[in-house]
């Protein structure tokens, strides 16, 4: 078996989260090939020659050259080793402590998981297994663990399981820059290993065998490991189950029940429509040269207020203005922003919601779950609430909004009418009492000029926020 320092010396990043995406290994920078330490030969880590039963057998220790290097140099080297790539943005600092589910039980479960994950990152020991449906936040937790390990100087390797298997298959090719043995040993003996999306790979006998070999080795060597799984652990191969669920060594967290997954029920969330993709804060036109100065300032104020709300959703925000004024653009920009921050806001059009309330009870299997999701989702965005198109189902709409009003759940509403220009008969006295409460809901009026979105350059990777624009 090769020493860990030999493996690390010859191995670079995987294809995937931190790789090039073209199936080729990354070449080390020229600076890394000079002044090589004779003790570790440039690996940065050494492994002690100890008997198998020794508690420190298989562990990697920093070389003296690493201990002497500058803090910024060491952190940069650990980041290259980690294979995190753009996931360096996912930390405990921007992780919602109670998760994204509106279910109180799921929130408590997620909070316990975050506490355990934080303790694990401070002192990696044992195994941590996170299971749950897509979108429940398990990858964010796993990446946050990796990032915290790097901050503390602990080498940690983040690997997406399907990408790992692709890399192992490619390593068989004689022209591969990194051999199969080096790749396999790197993963087996990583000081801290994070295996993301176990179960997302094609379930072939070869794939099962390779994963079993990695997991068995790390289990026997008692190497700290984090595993995320997109489904229940009990549905995995039996050999993997016995290792991942060993009560003396592994802590298992099911973040959300696999059945009735939150995203699978979001029939009213229309945000994935192509027309919304380019509606960002960066593509919103705040110049308004054709507008009078007062209206131009009003447009800038609405933009700034929406951006502040996106950065820290609190209370209610109502955007009013005639058709084409840009209120939907700003609402979508808030949604895009929060999604890039790792949240999952619920964006829907009011007309679709009212239609669902009228017909969904008989036609939809998860009608009541969908209604509960709307009432309790951490951030709700309702587009085009037209007060002059009243129908008998507004009472149901009021019940939803009243729950969110009482619970002070962040909510954004767009409407073509201004409250001051409508009578109580047009508004509906009960809904008006919610939206008209200035202690909870802020109204921003947009001028009547139509918005013509200009082409937007994508924001830098890992940096979802555009800079604020100065007032003219």
Secondary structure, 3 states (H helix, E strand, C coil): CCCHHHHHHHCCCCCCCCCCCCCCCCCCCHHHHCCCCCCCCCCCEEECCCCCCCCCCCCEEECHHHHHCCHHHHHHHHHHHHCCHHHHHCCCCCCCCCCCCCCHHHHHHHHHHHHHHHHHHHCCCCEEEEECCCCCCHHHHHHHHHHHHHHCCCCCEEEEHHHHHHHHHHHCCCCCCCCHHHHHHHHHCCCCEEEEEECCCCCCHHHHHHHHHHHHHHHHHCCCEEEEECCCHHHCCHHHHHHHCCCCCEEEEECCCCCCCCHHHCCCCCCCCHHHCCCCCCCCCCCCCCCCHHHHHHHHHHHHHHHHHHHCCCCEEEEECCCCCCHHHHHHHHHHHHHHCCCCCEEEEHHHHHHHHHHHHHHCCCHHHHHHHHHHCCCEEEECCCCCCCCCCHHHHHHHHHHHHHHCCCEEEEECCCHHHCCHHHHCHHHHHHHCCCCCEEEEECCCCCCCCCCCCCCCCCCCCCCCCCCC
